[in-house]
């Protein structure tokens, strides 16, 4: 199973980005899909997650600004990030698990200039 992250970039504070996570297998086999991030010099943290069935969950600091979604027909997950802040600067990683293993994307850099 491979996950390929994309969509990162350099933006100004207040702008938006949409990250994508393309899977090499059917997304329907994934019980849960998540986005993590690792800011410079800090540990990786869970930003948002969405199960096959049920509601999405978000890190408090991104609630109301970020939206996680998954399109199982396209085997792709997304993270829509609006009103970006300097403190959102990090490498963002897609994560998925199928109940047997956990898979990671390679990461995509998001840099927000103040």
Secondary structure by P-SEA (a helix, b strand, c coil): cbbbbcbbbbbcccbbbbbbbbbccccccccccbbbbbcccccccccccccccbbbbbcccccccbbbbbcccccbbbbbbcccccccccbbbbbbbcccccccccbbbbbbcc
